[in-house]
Amino acid sequence: SPCIVWFRDDLRLSDHPALHAASQTGAPVICLYVFDEASKPNARPLGGAARWWLAQSLRALRASLYSLGATLVLRQGPAARVIANLAHEAGAGTVFWNEIAQAPHRTMAGEVAAALAEIGVTSQGFPGDLLAAPAHIRTKDGRGLRVFAPFWRRVQASGDPPKPLPAPRTLGAVPDVAGDTLETWRLEPTRPDWAAGLRETWKPGEISAQARLQIFLESGVAGYSIQRDRPDRNGTSGLSPYLRFGEISPRQLWHAARFAAAARPALSGDIDKFLSELGWREFCRHLLFDVPDLATRNLQPSFDAFPWRRDNRALRAWQRGQTGYPIVDAGMRELWHTGVMHNRVRMVAASFLVKHLLIDWRKGEQWFWNTLVDADAGSNPANWQWVAGSGADAAPYFRVFNPILQGEKFDPDGTYVRRWVPELAQLPASLIHRPWSAAPPELKSAGVELGRSYPQPIIDHRQGRERALKAYATLRGS
Ligand code: FAD
């Protein structure tokens, strides 16, 4: 009888423990993806940009499976019911999947296993979405670690993760199994079709992920420790959405990076830094394991009393990249167009929302959730809470990023701003991060009309900073 592999956030063929185990049985394999927005409690419904990515990623997986003589069956509905029905229909003996160490996903997998057991079908889950299991990285009294440096030391001390598994060379012939067509899931926008920028920027799928990793380790990683902070340079791997959808696994990244470091010891400092960023991803996921409501609950309860402002106009100006602060606006427009934003600029733009505009971090988190192709249930809320000061190992609230100085330091020639805020492109580097301090003739010759072609700052930096500190003081006094 055939077996089933249930694909989840692991849309790849290599280093896929469940697929590997299924292929070893010698039985025909049915590869299945279930689009489940119905199970309760379910995982957080995907935002728009992530839905677009998912559609492309499923197409790429389907193409790779064809080359092994297999197909990808698509079905929609509550996972437990859908998988049990298919197992029954196809007379499958076993269902394999990779585990996801997060509460809603664990619950869902438990329901699937129970539904299968009821009809006499066995199931087997495999770890592999993380470098280290959250259950292994605990304090003496059994709690998760809340400070990054000791957390990362512990993960590293727990030794190399298992070596990545090869992709199967072939999969047994599968009986014809009916499934949905991808189009019926309506994952991609039609009218209006806002995904042109995403199509221009990305090629989702395992093959691209592997190519990107290789190019990055061969030619991008030298100087990473410094370049990674420069939004005007191409200094990071661009792997986050591929990691998000499991088109590449963290242990593939780990081993490839270690191999590169052994081959070129001069790069080991940069490679360690790169791996420690992967460590942050891991840290965020472990946090989510302990705090399933990370996207809605302040990790530090004192923030529950924070006097956030409700200001939809300001929120909208931030979302559209119309705050009058060029580095913030460039970042927000990059996000809208490409589905990602450079990490340094994410920090500055997020800080601007929660500090200068005093808008609840959850509003920003939600916007990022909808617009990021790498929107991650761990990394997104954990980083927002880090910026807001309400999170684990967080930046202190009183450290208010200065968006002008951040721009001047990390985009010194204004290349990044010129790219995303073209209406300022003619300003010289000395003025591009502070157009309001240009003299009228300078603005005129650059074709900038403040308040018309580009907004005046939505709030004065110094006033914003003082207002934020006052709001924070009320919290500490409460
Ligand atoms: P690289 O520099 O090449 O790093 C390699 C990998 O390390 C990344 O792909 C990513 O998986 C991981 N990583 C790097 N920095 C972080 C970090 N600070 N936290 C967690 N993991 C990290 N990252 C997401 O993957 N999804 C999100 O939803 C997300 N939301 C964010 C929200 C805010 C407010 C901030 C400040 C950061 C957020 N990040 C998020 C982290 C970071 O900005 C991105 O991971 C990074 O920009 C991705 O680019 P890259 O793959 O080129 O990174």
Boltz pocket constraint, residues with backbone or C-beta under 6 A from the ligand:
constraints:
  - pocket:
      binder: B
      contacts: [[A, 228], [A, 235], [A, 236], [A, 237], [A, 238], [A, 239], [A, 240], [A, 241], [A, 243], [A, 244], [A, 274], [A, 277], [A, 278], [A, 279], [A, 280], [A, 281], [A, 282], [A, 284], [A, 341], [A, 342], [A, 343], [A, 344], [A, 346], [A, 347], [A, 350], [A, 368], [A, 372], [A, 374], [A, 375], [A, 376], [A, 377], [A, 379], [A, 380], [A, 381], [A, 383], [A, 384], [A, 387]]
      max_distance: 6.0
